[in-house]
């Protein structure tokens, strides 16, 4: 290739990339995807393929799509905060089956909280909800530390939760599989079918649940737990898959 042709091609490519960047940055709502995720993935996926929808906020700005005790949760500068020491959990009105959930959380000292998945009964939630644990501090039972599926699965590694620091959860619920990543590290890959008996984990340890996890509903509400001390969340978005 002649040197002049090389520079011409490079200039055209650079101009195209700048134009694409300007177009997406000016037209895309903050926090949403604009790329065609089907593009070049395989046969039949090209320029005319349907684009995936952007991830949706789990809770609206006025919390009108949430179930919670009034006065216990509030948005403060874009952060969903438990604002009452006698607070309550907060739940979606909508139900979700297979989904990808992303959120950031920030603990105070000795915060105990969690992320609820597919709850079929928010009154008797303990036996009808999967909980991904949030905990600042340590626990003797490794199925109770941050990243665990509470009382069922210990995380593959323990990641220190520093008070006042933001941490990120990526949670995937697809069929009978639950995957949890904490700060970019996958810590749980759970197959619910392995939990065949109530009150018993596959490794022989006991759990407190009256229902075998293989029998958990595959669709239900998402929730955030208030247990002890202040907990804060932001960037809480969900993709149905």
N, C-alpha and C positions, 0 to 999 in steps of 0.2 A: 504494500500500500504506500502511495506517495505520502510524504510528510504533510503536504497541504491538505490532502483528503482526510488524513488522520485528525488534524486539528479541526477541520470542518465538522466531521462526525462527532467529535468530542464536544464541540460547542453546541451542536443541535441537541445532543443527549442532555447536557447540563441545563439547557434552556427548558427542555421538557420536564425535567425533574423539578426545577424551580417552579414552573407553572403548576405542576401537580401539587406541590407542597402548599403554594399560595391558595389554590382552589380548596383543598381539604381543610386548611386551617381557618379559612374565612367562612366556609359553609357548614362545617360540622359543629353541632352542639358540643359543649365541653363534656368530656368523659365518654363520648360515643365513638363507635368505630365507623369509618367510611370506606375502608378497603373492601373489595369483593373477595371474600374469604374462599369462594369456590374457584377463583381464577387459577388456572394451571395446576389444579390438584389432580385431575384425571380426565379421562374421556368424557365429553359432554359438558365439562365445566370450563366455561370461557367467558368472553366479554358480555354475552347475553344472559348469563346465568343469574338466577335470583340472588340478591344480596341477603345475608343474614341480618336480622333486626339487631339494633343496638341493645346492649344490656339495659335493663330497666331498674330504676331505683326501687328498692324493696319497700321503703316507707316514704310517703309524700311529705312535702314541707309542712303541711298542716296536720299530719298524722291522721287524716280522715280515713285512711285505708288500714288503720291499725286497731287492735283490741288491747286496751291497757287501762289501768286505773288512772283517771284524770289527775294531773299534777305530779305524776311520778317520772315522766320522761319529757324531754324538751330538746328542740334543736337550738343550739347555741353556737353561732358563727359557723354553721355547716357541720357541727358535731352533735350527734344524738347522744344525749347525756342522761344518766339516771340522776334525778335531782331531789329525791326524797329518800332518806335513810330507812323509811318504812315503805319502800317502794314495791313495785310488782314487776313481773315479766311483761314483755311487749310482744304481740303476735301479729302476723299478717291476717287480714280477712280472707285473702286469696289463698288457695291451696296450690301446691306444686308437686309434680311427680318427679320426672328426671330434670335435673337442673345443674348449672354451675353457679356457685355463689362466691362472690369476692367481697371482702370487707377488711377494713383496718380497725384495730382496737387498741385502746390505751388503758392500762390499769393504774390504779393508785396502789399504795402499799397494802398487801394482803387482800387484794380484790379477788373475789370468787364469782365467776360468771360462766356463761356458756352460750353456744349457738345451738338452737333447737332445729331439728330436721323432721319434716313429714309428720307432724303431730296430728293424730286422729282424734285427740281428746285433750283440750287445753285445761280442763278442770282436773282430770286424772292423768296429768301429763307424764308423771314419772314412769308409768308402765306402758305408755302409748306414744313415746317420743324418743328419738335418738338424740343424744346430746354430745356435742363436741366441746370438750372442757376448756375453759379459760381460767387460769389460776396464776396469781403472782405469789411466788414462794414455792416451797417444796412440800411433798407429801410422801409418807412412808409407802403408800400403795401407788405404784407407778401407773395404775389405771385411773388415777385421779389427778394426774398432773396435766399441765397444758399440752394440748395436742391429742390427748386420749379421747377415745369414744368412752364416755364416762362409765366406769365399772365393768367395761367389756374388753377393751383393747388398749394396751399401753402404746405410746408412740415409740417409733424405732430409735428416736434420739430425743434427749431433753434439751430444749432451747430456753435459755434464761430469759425471763420476762422482767425487764427493768421498769420500775415505776416511772411514769411520765414519758415513756418511749412508745412510739407507734409500732405495732406489729401487724403483719398481714396474714390473713387466712384465705386460702383457695380451697373450696369444698365442692366436690363433685358427687352427686347422687345419681346413679344410673342403674335402674333395675335393682338387683340385690347387691350392688357394689357401692361402697362408700369410700372415697379417697379424700385425704386431708393433707394439704401442704401448709406449712408454717414458715413464713419468711423465705419462701422459695425452696424449702426442703420437704419432700414427701415424708410424712411421719406415720400415716395410716393407709393401708389398703385392705379394706374389710369386705369379706364375703358373708353376707347375712345368713346364707344357707348353712354355714358351719355352726350356727347357734341353734341347736335342735331341741333344747330343753329349757324350760323356765328355770331361773336361778342358777344356771350353770354355763360357764364359758368353755370353749373347746379345749383349753389347756387344763381343765379340771377345777379351776378356781370357781368360787361362788360369785354370783351377782345378785342384786336386790330386785330383779324384775320378774313380775308375775307372768310375763309373756316371753316365749322363745323369740329371739330376734328374727328368725326365719319367717315368723308369722306377722312381723310388723307391716303395717299398711305401707304401700308404695306411693301414696299420695297424701299430703297433709300440709299443715301450716308451718311456716318458718317463724322462729321466735328468737328473742334475745333475753337472756336470763339476768335478773338482778338477784344477787344472793347476799353478798356482803361487800361494803365499801363501793365507792364510785367506780362506774365503768363507762367508757366513752367509745363511740363507734363513728366511723365516717366512711365515705365511698362504698356504701352498701348497695351492691347491684347484683342482679340475678339474670341469667340467661336460661330460658327453657330449652331443653335439648330433646 
